[in-house]
Structure formats: C-alpha cells, structure tokens
Amino acid sequence: MSQAAFSALIILLVLLATLYTIYAGNRDLIRARAWGELCRRALPFLALLVMASTVLFVRNLQQGWAMLAWFAAFGLLIVLSSVLSVPAEERRAGRAFRRGDYAAAADLYRELVEKRPLARHYAFLGAALGAAGRLEESVEASTEAINRDPEYGLAYYNRALVLRQLRKKSRARKDLERALEADLPRRFRSAVRRQLEELR
C-alpha cells in the first residue's frame, strides 16, 4: 500500500470515528431534530476532520514554518471550537453543579430550558433540583424530559434516584428498568444495575 493510500485510509477512519462519536453522544439531539444544536456539538470533531484532511497537503510543504503555522492554526481552531460547542449558559450551569452549588445550577438550567427546551436540559434541571433537595420539582423536570424524549435514559435514571429518596421504590425500579432499555450513556449502566440490585 502506498503512503498516499495509507494516509487516505487513516483520514477515512478518522472520518468514521468522528461521525460515530458525534452520533453516540448526541442521539437525543437527532431524535429531537435539533440540527443547529447538533452542528454546534460537532464543531471540535469537524475541526479535527478538517485538520486530518489537510495533513497530506501540509506534509508535502518543505518549509518548517508552514508546518508550525498549520499546527498553531489548528490548535487554536480546536480550542475555539471546543469552547463554542457548548452554550455559555450550559457551561455555567455545569460548573455550578460540579462545585456543589445546586441551587444556582437549577436556576441556570431553568433559564436554559426556557431558551432551548430539549430533553437533555430538562434532565439536567431535574438532576440539579434533586441535588438541591427540591424533590417534587425534580420529578416534574425529569418527567418533562421523558415526555419530550421517551428514549432519553438519563431522565429515567435521574427520576429514579429522586423517587428512591421519596420512598417510591416501585416507581423507582420501573424507571431504572426503563433507563436500561432506553438510550443511556454506558457510564451510567453499572450504576443503574447497582441501584436495581439494592431495590430487590
């Protein structure tokens, strides 16, 4: 296999991996037909794809400065696209949640669902409200996420955690089972199974 063919194969593999990564992390946006939001989330991957597709051209340049300029330009593009891929209010809400300021996170997620009423935002609102101890509101927000996207597994998981706190174990078990059947990120599946075992 020639070096050009090998490089083209690598670019094709990067393209396929990029498309799968975008799809796997954003199936809820596809179901909601939130194409603008999906494109926004894809920005860093698209920047990497453009970088990979131009590597053949840059590799043939003989000037060392051209390669350095190419690396610098794409480094900046990838950082910028990463910042732009998530709305500022969502980043602020996520930071508030991670630092344990659940009331502020809930307020920020509430603003977010007013602007972008997506299932994922309602699910995050439900998680923040639950962590803030506002359990009934949390169940309502998670239920709204489920109503908007019945395949969004994280909403079932969040609601099940709150239902357990409310001592509604039968409903919590049903939500955990439904979370496993739905589109739930892999990293949550073992936690769901653990919760189910505890409820038996």
RAKA-V123357 format. One record per pair of residues at least 4 apart in sequence whose ideal C-beta (glycine too) atoms are under 8 Angstrom apart, sorted by the first residue. I is the first residue (numbers start at 1). J is the second residue. If there is no record, write none. Layout:
i=I j=J
i=I j=J
This chain:
i=1 j=5
i=1 j=6
i=1 j=9
i=2 j=6
i=3 j=7
i=4 j=8
i=4 j=56
i=5 j=9
i=6 j=10
i=7 j=11
i=7 j=55
i=7 j=56
i=7 j=59
i=8 j=12
i=8 j=56
i=9 j=13
i=10 j=14
i=10 j=52
i=11 j=15
i=11 j=52
i=11 j=53
i=11 j=55
i=11 j=56
i=12 j=16
i=13 j=17
i=14 j=18
i=14 j=48
i=14 j=49
i=14 j=52
i=15 j=19
i=15 j=49
i=15 j=52
i=16 j=20
i=17 j=21
i=18 j=22
i=18 j=45
i=18 j=46
i=18 j=48
i=18 j=49
i=19 j=23
i=20 j=24
i=21 j=25
i=21 j=45
i=22 j=26
i=22 j=38
i=22 j=41
i=22 j=42
i=22 j=45
i=23 j=27
i=23 j=30
i=25 j=41
i=26 j=30
i=26 j=38
i=26 j=41
i=26 j=42
i=27 j=31
i=27 j=151
i=27 j=183
i=28 j=32
i=28 j=118
i=28 j=119
i=28 j=120
i=28 j=149
i=28 j=151
i=28 j=152
i=28 j=183
i=29 j=34
i=29 j=35
i=29 j=37
i=29 j=38
i=29 j=41
i=29 j=118
i=29 j=120
i=30 j=38
i=31 j=149
i=31 j=151
i=31 j=152
i=32 j=118
i=32 j=119
i=32 j=148
i=32 j=149
i=34 j=38
i=34 j=116
i=34 j=118
i=35 j=39
i=36 j=40
i=37 j=41
i=37 j=116
i=37 j=118
i=38 j=42
i=39 j=43
i=40 j=84
i=40 j=85
i=40 j=86
i=40 j=87
i=41 j=85
i=41 j=86
i=42 j=46
i=42 j=85
i=43 j=47
i=43 j=81
i=43 j=82
i=43 j=84
i=43 j=85
i=44 j=48
i=44 j=78
i=44 j=81
i=44 j=82
i=44 j=85
i=45 j=49
i=46 j=50
i=46 j=81
i=47 j=51
i=47 j=74
i=47 j=77
i=47 j=78
i=47 j=81
i=48 j=52
i=48 j=78
i=49 j=53
i=50 j=54
i=50 j=74
i=50 j=77
i=51 j=55
i=51 j=74
i=51 j=77
i=51 j=78
i=54 j=58
i=54 j=70
i=55 j=59
i=56 j=60
i=57 j=61
i=58 j=66
i=58 j=67
i=58 j=70
i=61 j=66
i=61 j=67
i=63 j=67
i=64 j=68
i=65 j=69
i=66 j=70
i=67 j=71
i=68 j=72
i=69 j=73
i=70 j=74
i=71 j=75
i=72 j=76
i=73 j=77
i=74 j=78
i=75 j=79
i=76 j=80
i=77 j=81
i=78 j=82
i=79 j=83
i=80 j=84
i=81 j=85
i=86 j=90
i=86 j=91
i=86 j=94
i=87 j=91
i=87 j=112
i=87 j=116
i=88 j=92
i=89 j=93
i=89 j=108
i=89 j=111
i=89 j=112
i=89 j=115
i=90 j=94
i=90 j=112
i=90 j=121
i=91 j=95
i=92 j=96
i=92 j=108
i=93 j=97
i=93 j=105
i=93 j=108
i=93 j=109
i=93 j=112
i=93 j=124
i=93 j=128
i=94 j=98
i=94 j=105
i=94 j=124
i=95 j=99
i=96 j=101
i=96 j=102
i=96 j=104
i=96 j=105
i=96 j=108
i=96 j=128
i=97 j=101
i=97 j=102
i=97 j=105
i=97 j=124
i=97 j=127
i=97 j=128
i=97 j=131
i=101 j=105
i=102 j=106
i=102 j=128
i=102 j=129
i=102 j=131
i=102 j=132
i=102 j=133
i=103 j=107
i=103 j=132
i=104 j=108
i=105 j=109
i=105 j=128
i=105 j=131
i=105 j=132
i=106 j=110
i=106 j=125
i=106 j=128
i=106 j=129
i=106 j=132
i=106 j=134
i=107 j=111
i=108 j=112
i=109 j=113
i=109 j=121
i=109 j=124
i=109 j=125
i=109 j=128
i=110 j=114
i=110 j=125
i=111 j=115
i=112 j=116
i=112 j=121
i=112 j=124
i=112 j=125
i=113 j=117
i=113 j=118
i=113 j=121
i=113 j=122
i=113 j=125
i=113 j=141
i=116 j=121
i=117 j=121
i=117 j=122
i=117 j=148
i=118 j=122
i=118 j=148
i=119 j=123
i=119 j=145
i=119 j=146
i=119 j=148
i=119 j=149
i=119 j=152
i=119 j=155
i=120 j=124
i=120 j=145
i=120 j=152
i=120 j=154
i=121 j=125
i=121 j=145
i=122 j=126
i=122 j=141
i=122 j=142
i=122 j=144
i=122 j=145
i=122 j=148
i=122 j=155
i=123 j=127
i=123 j=141
i=123 j=142
i=123 j=145
i=123 j=152
i=123 j=154
i=123 j=155
i=123 j=158
i=124 j=128
i=125 j=129
i=125 j=141
i=125 j=145
i=126 j=130
i=126 j=138
i=126 j=139
i=126 j=140
i=126 j=141
i=126 j=142
i=126 j=145
i=126 j=155
i=126 j=158
i=126 j=159
i=126 j=162
i=127 j=131
i=127 j=138
i=127 j=158
i=128 j=132
i=129 j=134
i=129 j=135
i=129 j=137
i=129 j=138
i=129 j=141
i=130 j=134
i=130 j=135
i=130 j=138
i=130 j=142
i=130 j=158
i=130 j=161
i=130 j=162
i=130 j=165
i=134 j=138
i=135 j=139
i=135 j=162
i=135 j=165
i=135 j=166
i=136 j=140
i=137 j=141
i=138 j=142
i=138 j=158
i=138 j=159
i=138 j=162
i=139 j=143
i=139 j=159
i=139 j=162
i=139 j=163
i=139 j=166
i=140 j=144
i=141 j=145
i=142 j=146
i=142 j=155
i=142 j=156
i=142 j=158
i=142 j=159
i=142 j=162
i=143 j=147
i=143 j=155
i=143 j=159
i=144 j=148
i=145 j=149
i=145 j=152
i=145 j=154
i=145 j=155
i=145 j=158
i=146 j=150
i=146 j=152
i=146 j=155
i=146 j=156
i=146 j=159
i=148 j=152
i=149 j=155
i=150 j=182
i=151 j=182
i=151 j=183
i=152 j=156
i=152 j=182
i=152 j=183
i=153 j=157
i=153 j=178
i=153 j=179
i=153 j=180
i=153 j=181
i=153 j=182
i=153 j=183
i=153 j=184
i=153 j=185
i=153 j=188
i=154 j=158
i=154 j=179
i=154 j=184
i=154 j=185
i=154 j=188
i=155 j=159
i=156 j=160
i=156 j=175
i=156 j=176
i=156 j=178
i=156 j=179
i=156 j=182
i=156 j=184
i=157 j=161
i=157 j=175
i=157 j=176
i=157 j=179
i=157 j=184
i=157 j=188
i=157 j=191
i=157 j=192
i=158 j=162
i=159 j=163
i=159 j=175
i=160 j=164
i=160 j=171
i=160 j=172
i=160 j=173
i=160 j=175
i=160 j=176
i=160 j=179
i=160 j=192
i=160 j=195
i=161 j=165
i=161 j=172
i=161 j=195
i=162 j=166
i=163 j=168
i=163 j=169
i=163 j=171
i=163 j=172
i=163 j=175
i=164 j=168
i=164 j=169
i=164 j=172
i=164 j=195
i=164 j=199
i=168 j=172
i=169 j=173
i=169 j=199
i=170 j=174
i=171 j=175
i=172 j=176
i=172 j=195
i=172 j=199
i=173 j=177
i=173 j=196
i=173 j=199
i=174 j=178
i=175 j=179
i=176 j=180
i=176 j=192
i=176 j=195
i=176 j=196
i=176 j=199
i=177 j=181
i=177 j=196
i=178 j=182
i=179 j=184
i=179 j=188
i=179 j=192
i=180 j=184
i=180 j=189
i=180 j=192
i=180 j=193
i=184 j=188
i=184 j=189
i=184 j=192
i=185 j=189
i=188 j=192
i=189 j=193
i=190 j=194
i=191 j=195
i=192 j=196
i=193 j=197
i=194 j=198
i=195 j=199
i=196 j=200
